[in-house]
Amino acid sequence: MGPARLECGDHPSDAWSARMTQVLLSTSFGEIVISLDEEKAPVTTANFLQYVDSGFYTDTVFHRVIPGFMVQGGGLTRDLRKKDTRDPIQNEASNGLKNRRGTVAMARTSAPHSATAQFFVNHSDNGFLDPGSDVGYAVFGEVTQGMDVVDKIAGVRTARSKGMADVPVEPVLILSAKRLD
């Protein structure tokens, strides 16, 4: 069955309303509920929901885990093969949402408008990822349930694998991603 939809007051942040679309990430470590800010990040939210609705995130992994920084996933398979994605989207990092612990942002390359499917959960306050001397990383949601699961993921043992650093030694799977009603 999955977690119930949050109501106002269930989460301390007034910025995240119960009217916002919520997504349930079922992982091999437990469930994470993300509330999406369609008002402040409409392009990013629509992009993320297209991937959710298509089943794209099923059987992907959190492939980059750095405790005290972030956990990143949503674009690679268990054997670390990149999945084919849609075209990159416009970076909405200047939307006023900050890279604080528990917020969800789009991963990208050094090119500002290169985000496709990969996302990350901030494991701590990461103000240096907000717009400033760089364009920044677009926050579009916040973990409203399951931050303890994110903390467990952040605690896994990592190593180098297939030319990438900070890869969990034992895969951390995203079993599915779906909208909550």
C-alpha positions as CSV (number, residue, x, y, z in Angstrom):
1,M,0.0,0.0,0.0
2,G,2.6,2.7,0.6
3,P,2.6,5.9,2.7
4,A,-0.4,8.1,3.0
5,R,-0.4,11.5,1.3
6,L,1.0,14.2,3.6
7,E,-1.3,16.9,5.0
8,C,-0.3,20.4,5.9
9,G,1.6,20.4,9.2
10,D,3.1,16.9,8.7
11,H,6.3,18.4,7.5
12,P,8.0,21.4,9.1
13,S,8.7,23.2,5.8
14,D,5.9,25.6,4.9
15,A,7.3,25.8,1.3
16,W,6.1,22.3,0.5
17,S,2.3,22.1,0.3
18,A,0.0,19.1,0.6
19,R,-1.3,20.1,-2.8
20,M,2.0,19.3,-4.4
21,T,2.5,16.1,-6.5
22,Q,4.2,13.4,-4.5
23,V,6.4,10.6,-5.8
24,L,7.1,7.3,-4.0
25,L,10.6,5.9,-4.6
26,S,10.7,2.3,-3.5
27,T,14.3,1.4,-3.0
28,S,16.1,-1.7,-1.8
29,F,16.7,0.3,1.5
30,G,13.1,1.4,2.0
31,E,10.6,4.0,0.8
32,I,11.2,7.7,0.1
33,V,8.4,10.2,-0.6
34,I,9.3,13.3,-2.5
35,S,7.0,16.3,-2.8
36,L,7.6,18.2,-6.0
37,D,7.3,22.0,-6.4
38,E,5.5,22.4,-9.8
39,E,5.1,26.1,-9.2
40,K,8.7,27.1,-8.7
41,A,10.2,24.4,-10.9
42,P,7.6,23.6,-13.6
43,V,10.0,22.4,-16.4
44,T,12.1,20.2,-14.0
45,T,9.0,18.8,-12.3
46,A,7.3,18.0,-15.6
47,N,10.5,16.3,-16.9
48,F,10.9,14.2,-13.7
49,L,7.3,13.1,-13.8
50,Q,7.6,12.1,-17.5
51,Y,10.4,9.7,-16.4
52,V,8.4,8.5,-13.4
53,D,5.2,7.9,-15.4
54,S,7.1,6.0,-18.1
55,G,8.7,3.6,-15.6
56,F,12.2,4.9,-16.5
57,Y,13.5,4.8,-12.9
58,T,12.5,1.1,-12.4
59,D,15.6,-1.0,-11.6
60,T,18.0,1.9,-11.8
61,V,20.5,2.5,-9.0
62,F,21.9,5.2,-6.7
63,H,25.3,5.1,-8.4
64,R,27.1,8.0,-6.6
65,V,27.0,8.2,-2.8
66,I,29.0,10.7,-0.8
67,P,28.0,10.9,2.9
68,G,27.5,14.5,4.1
69,F,27.0,15.6,0.6
70,M,24.4,13.8,-1.5
71,V,23.1,10.5,-3.0
72,Q,22.7,10.5,-6.8
73,G,20.7,8.1,-9.0
74,G,18.2,7.7,-11.7
75,G,20.2,7.1,-14.8
76,L,22.2,3.9,-14.6
77,T,21.3,0.2,-14.4
78,R,22.6,-2.3,-11.9
79,D,25.6,-3.0,-14.1
80,L,26.3,0.8,-14.4
81,R,25.1,1.2,-18.0
82,K,23.6,4.6,-18.8
83,K,20.0,4.5,-19.9
84,D,18.9,6.4,-23.0
85,T,17.3,9.7,-22.0
86,R,15.2,12.4,-23.5
87,D,16.8,15.8,-24.4
88,P,18.3,18.0,-21.7
89,I,16.1,20.6,-20.0
90,Q,16.4,24.2,-19.1
91,N,18.2,24.8,-15.7
92,E,15.7,26.3,-13.2
93,A,18.3,26.8,-10.4
94,S,17.3,30.4,-10.0
95,N,13.8,29.5,-8.8
96,G,14.6,30.5,-5.2
97,L,14.7,26.9,-3.8
98,K,17.9,26.1,-2.0
99,N,20.1,23.0,-1.9
100,R,19.4,22.1,1.8
101,R,19.4,18.7,3.5
102,G,16.6,16.7,2.1
103,T,15.9,18.7,-1.0
104,V,16.0,16.9,-4.4
105,A,17.8,18.5,-7.4
106,M,18.7,17.6,-10.9
107,A,22.2,16.3,-11.6
108,R,23.9,17.7,-14.7
109,T,27.3,18.0,-16.3
110,S,29.4,21.2,-16.2
111,A,27.1,22.5,-18.9
112,P,24.3,24.4,-17.1
113,H,21.4,23.1,-19.2
114,S,22.4,19.5,-19.5
115,A,20.1,17.8,-16.9
116,T,18.1,14.8,-18.2
117,A,17.0,12.0,-15.8
118,Q,19.5,11.8,-13.0
119,F,18.7,13.5,-9.7
120,F,20.2,13.7,-6.2
121,V,19.1,14.1,-2.7
122,N,21.1,16.6,-0.6
123,H,22.5,14.8,2.4
124,S,23.4,18.1,4.0
125,D,23.0,21.8,3.4
126,N,24.9,22.4,0.1
127,G,24.7,26.2,-0.5
128,F,27.6,26.1,-2.9
129,L,25.3,24.3,-5.3
130,D,22.9,27.3,-5.4
131,P,23.2,30.0,-8.1
132,G,26.2,32.3,-7.4
133,S,29.5,32.2,-9.3
134,D,28.0,29.1,-11.1
135,V,24.5,28.7,-12.5
136,G,23.7,26.2,-9.8
137,Y,21.7,23.0,-9.5
138,A,17.9,23.1,-9.8
139,V,16.1,22.0,-6.7
140,F,12.6,20.8,-7.6
141,G,11.4,18.8,-4.6
142,E,12.0,17.7,-1.0
143,V,12.0,14.4,0.8
144,T,8.9,14.6,3.0
145,Q,9.1,10.9,4.3
146,G,12.1,8.6,4.3
147,M,15.0,10.8,5.1
148,D,16.2,7.9,7.3
149,V,16.3,5.8,4.2
150,V,18.5,8.5,2.5
151,D,20.7,8.4,5.6
152,K,21.1,4.6,5.3
153,I,22.0,4.9,1.6
154,A,24.5,7.6,2.5
155,G,26.2,5.2,4.9
156,V,26.9,2.4,2.4
157,R,30.5,1.4,1.5
158,T,31.6,2.7,-1.8
159,A,34.5,2.2,-4.2
160,R,35.6,3.0,-7.7
161,S,33.8,1.0,-10.4
162,K,33.9,1.3,-14.2
163,G,35.8,4.6,-14.0
164,M,33.4,6.2,-11.5
165,A,34.1,7.1,-7.9
166,D,31.8,6.8,-4.9
167,V,29.8,3.8,-6.3
168,P,28.1,1.6,-3.7
169,V,29.9,-1.8,-3.5
170,E,26.5,-3.5,-3.2
171,P,23.9,-1.9,-5.5
172,V,21.3,0.4,-4.0
173,L,18.3,-0.2,-6.3
174,I,15.4,2.1,-7.2
175,L,12.8,-0.7,-7.5
176,S,10.1,1.7,-8.7
177,A,9.0,5.3,-8.8
178,K,5.3,6.2,-8.9
179,R,3.0,9.1,-8.2
180,L,1.0,9.1,-5.0
181,D,-2.7,10.0,-5.3
